[in-house]
Amino acid sequence: MSKRAVLEVIALDVEDAVAAQAGGADRLELVTEMAADGLTPAPATVAAVRAAVDIDLRVMLRPADGFAAGGPEDVERLVRVARELRDAGADQFVLGFLAPDGAVDLAAVESVVGALDGCAWTFHRAIDRAADRDALRKQLADLPGLDTYLTAGAAAGVDEGLPTLVAEAGRRGEPGYDQTVLVGGGLRLKHVRPLRNAGIDAFHIGGAARPSGWEGPVSEAAVLEWRRALDGE
């Protein structure tokens, strides 16, 4: 447990971003509309957050609830949005699209990634809804910029997915398994030790950083509690 763990916190606005950085977050995932599990924020929000904090910022590219990219026009619109967000200062992203059969929507992912100009990006929890996690990873393995999978190991959350997360962490070095495993989705403090013992060193929290729920802001104290837990204090 010698390597410092990465702590990523979901932020909706500047207030959240400032509190998360003050509490010890290493990175933000910037979204809007958590009632839909996080959609693409406005370019103005990206610019404001980028001006307010200096930690890494990953911006969600997700047009609607669910994991479908939509038709060709929807994908073209998302490509335009990605470019607008780049112009607003975004240089890291979060995305992931599935076809109706649960396979990765490779055409949509490739189209959007093509607009990112090599920026680093996370494939998000769509992997937890995929028909075949291993096949998805191997199909995406060579896409430029992909350095992280945000996953709970199972659609239901970390409680159910913990064995999968530990098993996948042990496959580093295999084709499709070189990316960082960023654990999020029902993540609780009790999960930290077994995950750290498995060699996992990246953690993602949303509701856990908000004692008063999604209607309230990120709590610096709550983030600090996680920071200390990850640091073994």
LONUZA-421980 format. One record per residue (C-alpha): residue number from 1; residue in one letter; chain; x, y, z. Coordinates in Angstrom, 1 decimal. Example, Ala and Ser with C-alpha at 12.3 -4.5 7.8 and 13.67 -1.06 7.14 Angstrom:
# residues 2
<r seq="1" type="A" mol="A" x="12.3" y="-4.5" z="7.8"/>
<r seq="2" type="S" mol="A" x="13.7" y="-1.1" z="7.1"/>
//
This chain:
# residues 233
<r seq="1" type="M" mol="A" x="0.0" y="0.0" z="0.0"/>
<r seq="2" type="S" mol="A" x="2.9" y="2.3" z="-0.6"/>
<r seq="3" type="K" mol="A" x="1.6" y="4.1" z="-3.7"/>
<r seq="4" type="R" mol="A" x="-0.6" y="7.0" z="-3.0"/>
<r seq="5" type="A" mol="A" x="-4.2" y="6.2" z="-4.1"/>
<r seq="6" type="V" mol="A" x="-6.0" y="8.5" z="-6.5"/>
<r seq="7" type="L" mol="A" x="-9.2" y="9.9" z="-5.1"/>
<r seq="8" type="E" mol="A" x="-11.7" y="11.2" z="-7.7"/>
<r seq="9" type="V" mol="A" x="-14.8" y="13.1" z="-6.6"/>
<r seq="10" type="I" mol="A" x="-18.0" y="13.9" z="-8.6"/>
<r seq="11" type="A" mol="A" x="-18.5" y="17.7" z="-8.9"/>
<r seq="12" type="L" mol="A" x="-21.5" y="19.6" z="-10.2"/>
<r seq="13" type="D" mol="A" x="-20.2" y="23.1" z="-9.9"/>
<r seq="14" type="V" mol="A" x="-17.4" y="25.4" z="-8.7"/>
<r seq="15" type="E" mol="A" x="-18.5" y="25.1" z="-5.0"/>
<r seq="16" type="D" mol="A" x="-18.1" y="21.3" z="-5.2"/>
<r seq="17" type="A" mol="A" x="-14.8" y="21.5" z="-7.0"/>
<r seq="18" type="V" mol="A" x="-13.3" y="23.8" z="-4.4"/>
<r seq="19" type="A" mol="A" x="-14.5" y="21.7" z="-1.5"/>
<r seq="20" type="A" mol="A" x="-13.2" y="18.5" z="-3.1"/>
<r seq="21" type="Q" mol="A" x="-9.8" y="19.9" z="-3.7"/>
<r seq="22" type="A" mol="A" x="-9.6" y="21.3" z="-0.2"/>
<r seq="23" type="G" mol="A" x="-10.4" y="17.9" z="1.2"/>
<r seq="24" type="G" mol="A" x="-7.6" y="16.2" z="-0.7"/>
<r seq="25" type="A" mol="A" x="-9.2" y="15.0" z="-4.0"/>
<r seq="26" type="D" mol="A" x="-6.7" y="14.3" z="-6.8"/>
<r seq="27" type="R" mol="A" x="-9.3" y="14.6" z="-9.6"/>
<r seq="28" type="L" mol="A" x="-12.8" y="15.7" z="-10.3"/>
<r seq="29" type="E" mol="A" x="-15.5" y="14.1" z="-12.5"/>
<r seq="30" type="L" mol="A" x="-17.6" y="17.0" z="-13.7"/>
<r seq="31" type="V" mol="A" x="-21.2" y="16.2" z="-14.6"/>
<r seq="32" type="T" mol="A" x="-24.7" y="17.6" z="-14.4"/>
<r seq="33" type="E" mol="A" x="-28.1" y="16.0" z="-13.8"/>
<r seq="34" type="M" mol="A" x="-27.3" y="13.4" z="-11.2"/>
<r seq="35" type="A" mol="A" x="-31.0" y="12.3" z="-11.4"/>
<r seq="36" type="A" mol="A" x="-29.9" y="10.8" z="-14.7"/>
<r seq="37" type="D" mol="A" x="-26.7" y="9.4" z="-13.2"/>
<r seq="38" type="G" mol="A" x="-24.6" y="12.3" z="-14.6"/>
<r seq="39" type="L" mol="A" x="-24.8" y="14.0" z="-18.0"/>
<r seq="40" type="T" mol="A" x="-22.6" y="16.4" z="-20.0"/>
<r seq="41" type="P" mol="A" x="-22.1" y="19.7" z="-18.2"/>
<r seq="42" type="A" mol="A" x="-22.2" y="23.1" z="-20.0"/>
<r seq="43" type="P" mol="A" x="-18.9" y="24.5" z="-21.4"/>
<r seq="44" type="A" mol="A" x="-19.3" y="27.6" z="-19.2"/>
<r seq="45" type="T" mol="A" x="-19.3" y="25.3" z="-16.1"/>
<r seq="46" type="V" mol="A" x="-16.2" y="23.5" z="-17.3"/>
<r seq="47" type="A" mol="A" x="-14.4" y="26.9" z="-17.8"/>
<r seq="48" type="A" mol="A" x="-15.5" y="28.1" z="-14.4"/>
<r seq="49" type="V" mol="A" x="-14.3" y="25.0" z="-12.6"/>
<r seq="50" type="R" mol="A" x="-11.1" y="24.9" z="-14.6"/>
<r seq="51" type="A" mol="A" x="-10.4" y="28.5" z="-13.4"/>
<r seq="52" type="A" mol="A" x="-11.2" y="27.7" z="-9.8"/>
<r seq="53" type="V" mol="A" x="-9.1" y="24.6" z="-9.1"/>
<r seq="54" type="D" mol="A" x="-5.9" y="23.2" z="-10.4"/>
<r seq="55" type="I" mol="A" x="-6.4" y="19.4" z="-9.9"/>
<r seq="56" type="D" mol="A" x="-7.2" y="17.1" z="-12.8"/>
<r seq="57" type="L" mol="A" x="-10.7" y="17.4" z="-14.2"/>
<r seq="58" type="R" mol="A" x="-12.5" y="14.7" z="-16.3"/>
<r seq="59" type="V" mol="A" x="-15.6" y="15.9" z="-18.0"/>
<r seq="60" type="M" mol="A" x="-18.6" y="13.6" z="-18.7"/>
<r seq="61" type="L" mol="A" x="-19.7" y="13.0" z="-22.3"/>
<r seq="62" type="R" mol="A" x="-23.1" y="11.5" z="-21.9"/>
<r seq="63" type="P" mol="A" x="-26.1" y="13.0" z="-23.7"/>
<r seq="64" type="A" mol="A" x="-28.9" y="11.1" z="-21.9"/>
<r seq="65" type="D" mol="A" x="-29.7" y="8.6" z="-19.2"/>
<r seq="66" type="G" mol="A" x="-28.7" y="5.1" z="-20.1"/>
<r seq="67" type="F" mol="A" x="-25.7" y="3.9" z="-22.1"/>
<r seq="68" type="A" mol="A" x="-26.8" y="4.3" z="-25.7"/>
<r seq="69" type="A" mol="A" x="-25.1" y="6.9" z="-27.9"/>
<r seq="70" type="G" mol="A" x="-28.2" y="7.2" z="-30.1"/>
<r seq="71" type="G" mol="A" x="-28.2" y="7.5" z="-33.9"/>
<r seq="72" type="P" mol="A" x="-25.6" y="9.0" z="-36.2"/>
<r seq="73" type="E" mol="A" x="-27.0" y="12.6" z="-35.7"/>
<r seq="74" type="D" mol="A" x="-26.7" y="12.1" z="-31.9"/>
<r seq="75" type="V" mol="A" x="-23.1" y="11.0" z="-32.2"/>
<r seq="76" type="E" mol="A" x="-22.3" y="13.9" z="-34.5"/>
<r seq="77" type="R" mol="A" x="-23.9" y="16.3" z="-31.9"/>
<r seq="78" type="L" mol="A" x="-21.7" y="14.7" z="-29.1"/>
<r seq="79" type="V" mol="A" x="-18.6" y="15.1" z="-31.2"/>
<r seq="80" type="R" mol="A" x="-19.4" y="18.9" z="-31.6"/>
<r seq="81" type="V" mol="A" x="-20.0" y="19.1" z="-27.8"/>
<r seq="82" type="A" mol="A" x="-16.7" y="17.4" z="-27.1"/>
<r seq="83" type="R" mol="A" x="-14.9" y="20.0" z="-29.3"/>
<r seq="84" type="E" mol="A" x="-16.8" y="22.8" z="-27.5"/>
<r seq="85" type="L" mol="A" x="-15.7" y="21.4" z="-24.1"/>
<r seq="86" type="R" mol="A" x="-12.1" y="21.2" z="-25.4"/>
<r seq="87" type="D" mol="A" x="-12.3" y="24.9" z="-26.3"/>
<r seq="88" type="A" mol="A" x="-13.6" y="25.6" z="-22.8"/>
<r seq="89" type="G" mol="A" x="-10.5" y="24.1" z="-21.3"/>
<r seq="90" type="A" mol="A" x="-11.4" y="20.4" z="-20.8"/>
<r seq="91" type="D" mol="A" x="-8.5" y="18.1" z="-21.5"/>
<r seq="92" type="Q" mol="A" x="-9.7" y="14.8" z="-19.9"/>
<r seq="93" type="F" mol="A" x="-13.0" y="13.1" z="-20.4"/>
<r seq="94" type="V" mol="A" x="-15.4" y="10.3" z="-19.3"/>
<r seq="95" type="L" mol="A" x="-17.5" y="8.3" z="-21.8"/>
<r seq="96" type="G" mol="A" x="-18.9" y="4.9" z="-22.7"/>
<r seq="97" type="F" mol="A" x="-21.6" y="3.5" z="-25.0"/>
<r seq="98" type="L" mol="A" x="-23.2" y="0.2" z="-25.4"/>
<r seq="99" type="A" mol="A" x="-25.2" y="-1.3" z="-28.3"/>
<r seq="100" type="P" mol="A" x="-28.7" y="-2.8" z="-27.5"/>
<r seq="101" type="D" mol="A" x="-27.2" y="-6.3" z="-27.2"/>
<r seq="102" type="G" mol="A" x="-24.8" y="-5.2" z="-24.5"/>
<r seq="103" type="A" mol="A" x="-21.7" y="-5.1" z="-26.7"/>
<r seq="104" type="V" mol="A" x="-19.6" y="-2.0" z="-26.8"/>
<r seq="105" type="D" mol="A" x="-20.8" y="0.5" z="-29.4"/>
<r seq="106" type="L" mol="A" x="-17.4" y="0.7" z="-31.0"/>
<r seq="107" type="A" mol="A" x="-18.4" y="3.1" z="-33.8"/>
<r seq="108" type="A" mol="A" x="-19.8" y="5.7" z="-31.4"/>
<r seq="109" type="V" mol="A" x="-16.9" y="5.4" z="-29.0"/>
<r seq="110" type="E" mol="A" x="-14.3" y="5.8" z="-31.9"/>
<r seq="111" type="S" mol="A" x="-16.2" y="8.8" z="-33.3"/>
<r seq="112" type="V" mol="A" x="-16.2" y="10.6" z="-30.0"/>
<r seq="113" type="V" mol="A" x="-12.6" y="9.7" z="-29.1"/>
<r seq="114" type="G" mol="A" x="-11.5" y="11.0" z="-32.5"/>
<r seq="115" type="A" mol="A" x="-12.7" y="14.5" z="-31.4"/>
<r seq="116" type="L" mol="A" x="-10.6" y="14.3" z="-28.2"/>
<r seq="117" type="D" mol="A" x="-7.2" y="14.7" z="-30.0"/>
<r seq="118" type="G" mol="A" x="-5.5" y="12.1" z="-27.8"/>
<r seq="119" type="C" mol="A" x="-6.8" y="13.4" z="-24.5"/>
<r seq="120" type="A" mol="A" x="-6.9" y="11.0" z="-21.6"/>
<r seq="121" type="W" mol="A" x="-10.3" y="9.5" z="-20.9"/>
<r seq="122" type="T" mol="A" x="-12.2" y="7.0" z="-18.7"/>
<r seq="123" type="F" mol="A" x="-14.6" y="4.4" z="-20.0"/>
<r seq="124" type="H" mol="A" x="-17.3" y="4.6" z="-17.3"/>
<r seq="125" type="R" mol="A" x="-19.7" y="2.2" z="-15.7"/>
<r seq="126" type="A" mol="A" x="-21.2" y="1.1" z="-18.9"/>
<r seq="127" type="I" mol="A" x="-18.7" y="-1.7" z="-18.5"/>
<r seq="128" type="D" mol="A" x="-20.8" y="-3.0" z="-15.6"/>
<r seq="129" type="R" mol="A" x="-23.8" y="-3.4" z="-17.9"/>
<r seq="130" type="A" mol="A" x="-21.8" y="-5.0" z="-20.8"/>
<r seq="131" type="A" mol="A" x="-22.7" y="-8.5" z="-22.0"/>
<r seq="132" type="D" mol="A" x="-19.0" y="-9.5" z="-21.9"/>
<r seq="133" type="R" mol="A" x="-16.5" y="-7.3" z="-19.8"/>
<r seq="134" type="D" mol="A" x="-13.5" y="-9.1" z="-21.2"/>
<r seq="135" type="A" mol="A" x="-14.5" y="-8.7" z="-24.8"/>
<r seq="136" type="L" mol="A" x="-15.2" y="-5.0" z="-24.3"/>
<r seq="137" type="R" mol="A" x="-11.8" y="-4.4" z="-22.8"/>
<r seq="138" type="K" mol="A" x="-10.0" y="-6.2" z="-25.6"/>
<r seq="139" type="Q" mol="A" x="-12.0" y="-4.3" z="-28.3"/>
<r seq="140" type="L" mol="A" x="-11.1" y="-1.0" z="-26.7"/>
<r seq="141" type="A" mol="A" x="-7.5" y="-1.8" z="-25.8"/>
<r seq="142" type="D" mol="A" x="-5.8" y="0.2" z="-28.5"/>
<r seq="143" type="L" mol="A" x="-8.0" y="3.3" z="-28.5"/>
<r seq="144" type="P" mol="A" x="-5.9" y="6.5" z="-28.0"/>
<r seq="145" type="G" mol="A" x="-6.2" y="8.1" z="-24.6"/>
<r seq="146" type="L" mol="A" x="-8.0" y="5.3" z="-22.8"/>
<r seq="147" type="D" mol="A" x="-6.2" y="5.0" z="-19.4"/>
<r seq="148" type="T" mol="A" x="-9.0" y="4.2" z="-16.9"/>
<r seq="149" type="Y" mol="A" x="-12.1" y="2.0" z="-16.4"/>
<r seq="150" type="L" mol="A" x="-14.6" y="3.3" z="-13.8"/>
<r seq="151" type="T" mol="A" x="-16.3" y="0.2" z="-12.5"/>
<r seq="152" type="A" mol="A" x="-18.0" y="-1.3" z="-9.5"/>
<r seq="153" type="G" mol="A" x="-17.4" y="-4.8" z="-10.8"/>
<r seq="154" type="A" mol="A" x="-21.1" y="-5.4" z="-11.1"/>
<r seq="155" type="A" mol="A" x="-24.2" y="-3.4" z="-12.1"/>
<r seq="156" type="A" mol="A" x="-25.5" y="-3.6" z="-8.5"/>
<r seq="157" type="G" mol="A" x="-22.4" y="-2.0" z="-7.0"/>
<r seq="158" type="V" mol="A" x="-19.1" y="-2.8" z="-5.2"/>
<r seq="159" type="D" mol="A" x="-20.7" y="-5.1" z="-2.6"/>
<r seq="160" type="E" mol="A" x="-21.5" y="-7.6" z="-5.4"/>
<r seq="161" type="G" mol="A" x="-18.6" y="-6.7" z="-7.7"/>
<r seq="162" type="L" mol="A" x="-15.7" y="-6.9" z="-5.3"/>
<r seq="163" type="P" mol="A" x="-14.6" y="-10.4" z="-6.4"/>
<r seq="164" type="T" mol="A" x="-14.6" y="-9.3" z="-10.0"/>
<r seq="165" type="L" mol="A" x="-12.6" y="-6.1" z="-9.2"/>
<r seq="166" type="V" mol="A" x="-10.0" y="-8.1" z="-7.3"/>
<r seq="167" type="A" mol="A" x="-9.7" y="-10.7" z="-10.1"/>
<r seq="168" type="E" mol="A" x="-9.4" y="-8.1" z="-12.8"/>
<r seq="169" type="A" mol="A" x="-6.7" y="-6.2" z="-10.8"/>
<r seq="170" type="G" mol="A" x="-4.7" y="-9.4" z="-11.0"/>
<r seq="171" type="R" mol="A" x="-4.8" y="-9.4" z="-14.8"/>
<r seq="172" type="R" mol="A" x="-2.6" y="-6.3" z="-15.2"/>
<r seq="173" type="G" mol="A" x="-0.3" y="-6.8" z="-18.2"/>
<r seq="174" type="E" mol="A" x="-2.8" y="-8.9" z="-20.1"/>
<r seq="175" type="P" mol="A" x="-4.2" y="-7.4" z="-23.4"/>
<r seq="176" type="G" mol="A" x="-7.0" y="-5.1" z="-22.4"/>
<r seq="177" type="Y" mol="A" x="-6.0" y="-4.9" z="-18.7"/>
<r seq="178" type="D" mol="A" x="-3.3" y="-2.2" z="-18.7"/>
<r seq="179" type="Q" mol="A" x="-5.8" y="0.6" z="-17.8"/>
<r seq="180" type="T" mol="A" x="-6.2" y="1.8" z="-14.3"/>
<r seq="181" type="V" mol="A" x="-9.2" y="0.3" z="-12.4"/>
<r seq="182" type="L" mol="A" x="-11.0" y="3.2" z="-10.8"/>
<r seq="183" type="V" mol="A" x="-13.5" y="1.8" z="-8.4"/>
<r seq="184" type="G" mol="A" x="-16.8" y="3.6" z="-7.9"/>
<r seq="185" type="G" mol="A" x="-20.5" y="2.8" z="-7.6"/>
<r seq="186" type="G" mol="A" x="-21.7" y="2.0" z="-4.1"/>
<r seq="187" type="L" mol="A" x="-18.2" y="2.3" z="-2.8"/>
<r seq="188" type="R" mol="A" x="-17.9" y="2.4" z="1.0"/>
<r seq="189" type="L" mol="A" x="-15.0" y="2.9" z="3.4"/>
<r seq="190" type="K" mol="A" x="-15.2" y="-0.8" z="4.4"/>
<r seq="191" type="H" mol="A" x="-14.2" y="-1.7" z="0.8"/>
<r seq="192" type="V" mol="A" x="-11.0" y="0.3" z="0.9"/>
<r seq="193" type="R" mol="A" x="-8.7" y="-2.2" z="2.6"/>
<r seq="194" type="P" mol="A" x="-9.6" y="-5.3" z="0.5"/>
<r seq="195" type="L" mol="A" x="-9.3" y="-3.2" z="-2.7"/>
<r seq="196" type="R" mol="A" x="-6.0" y="-1.7" z="-1.6"/>
<r seq="197" type="N" mol="A" x="-4.7" y="-5.1" z="-0.7"/>
<r seq="198" type="A" mol="A" x="-5.5" y="-6.3" z="-4.2"/>
<r seq="199" type="G" mol="A" x="-3.3" y="-3.6" z="-5.6"/>
<r seq="200" type="I" mol="A" x="-6.1" y="-1.2" z="-6.6"/>
<r seq="201" type="D" mol="A" x="-5.1" y="2.4" z="-6.2"/>
<r seq="202" type="A" mol="A" x="-7.9" y="4.6" z="-7.7"/>
<r seq="203" type="F" mol="A" x="-11.2" y="5.4" z="-6.0"/>
<r seq="204" type="H" mol="A" x="-14.3" y="7.4" z="-7.1"/>
<r seq="205" type="I" mol="A" x="-17.0" y="8.8" z="-4.8"/>
<r seq="206" type="G" mol="A" x="-20.1" y="10.8" z="-5.4"/>
<r seq="207" type="G" mol="A" x="-22.8" y="10.5" z="-2.7"/>
<r seq="208" type="A" mol="A" x="-20.2" y="9.5" z="-0.2"/>
<r seq="209" type="A" mol="A" x="-18.8" y="13.1" z="-0.4"/>
<r seq="210" type="R" mol="A" x="-22.3" y="14.6" z="0.3"/>
<r seq="211" type="P" mol="A" x="-23.7" y="14.1" z="3.8"/>
<r seq="212" type="S" mol="A" x="-26.9" y="15.9" z="2.9"/>
<r seq="213" type="G" mol="A" x="-27.5" y="14.1" z="-0.4"/>
<r seq="214" type="W" mol="A" x="-27.3" y="15.3" z="-3.9"/>
<r seq="215" type="E" mol="A" x="-29.3" y="18.4" z="-3.1"/>
<r seq="216" type="G" mol="A" x="-26.4" y="19.5" z="-0.9"/>
<r seq="217" type="P" mol="A" x="-22.7" y="20.4" z="-1.8"/>
<r seq="218" type="V" mol="A" x="-19.6" y="18.3" z="-1.6"/>
<r seq="219" type="S" mol="A" x="-18.3" y="18.3" z="2.0"/>
<r seq="220" type="E" mol="A" x="-14.6" y="19.0" z="2.5"/>
<r seq="221" type="A" mol="A" x="-14.7" y="17.0" z="5.7"/>
<r seq="222" type="A" mol="A" x="-16.2" y="14.0" z="4.0"/>
<r seq="223" type="V" mol="A" x="-13.6" y="14.1" z="1.3"/>
<r seq="224" type="L" mol="A" x="-10.9" y="14.4" z="3.9"/>
<r seq="225" type="E" mol="A" x="-12.2" y="11.3" z="5.7"/>
<r seq="226" type="W" mol="A" x="-11.8" y="9.3" z="2.4"/>
<r seq="227" type="R" mol="A" x="-8.3" y="10.8" z="1.8"/>
<r seq="228" type="R" mol="A" x="-7.2" y="9.7" z="5.2"/>
<r seq="229" type="A" mol="A" x="-8.6" y="6.2" z="4.7"/>
<r seq="230" type="L" mol="A" x="-6.9" y="5.8" z="1.4"/>
<r seq="231" type="D" mol="A" x="-3.6" y="7.0" z="2.9"/>
<r seq="232" type="G" mol="A" x="-3.9" y="4.5" z="5.7"/>
<r seq="233" type="E" mol="A" x="-4.3" y="7.0" z="8.5"/>
//
